[in-house]
Amino acid sequence: MTAPTQTTVEIADAIVEFINAEIMASSSPLQPGIAFEDAGVDSMALMKILLFVETTYGFWIPDEDLTPAVIADATCMARYIEAHLRSKS
């Protein structure tokens, strides 16, 4: 599990790196700050991202928290993850 001392930027970078390695075509990488929807991230890809979060950060984002404010882009998701990790430390 990753230490809770990671910053939002570090977490967002890890999410983007995962997405580009596992989901996006190499000719169309996701850029930080681009909305998942605008990049073509669909529900199956989102599931892969959520599994990445679970295996990397040690928790599952509950369904009730899967709101646009949390899953809009890598930075939004990273803020949620950072806040969750800090609350558990």
C-alpha angles and dihedrals in degrees: 000000000000118000115257090236093085115117126232089255093053092048092047090050090052091050092049091047090052093047092049093047098043110022116020126070111253089239091057109039120179113252120213111265095027113124114248091232092052089051092052098253104162131192093275091051090047089054089054090050091050090051089051089053091049095049095040102039101025103241141080119235103237119238093247090060095051092101128140088257089062104033102034095103143337094277094052090049091046092053090053092048093047092050091048093049093047091050090054096048 
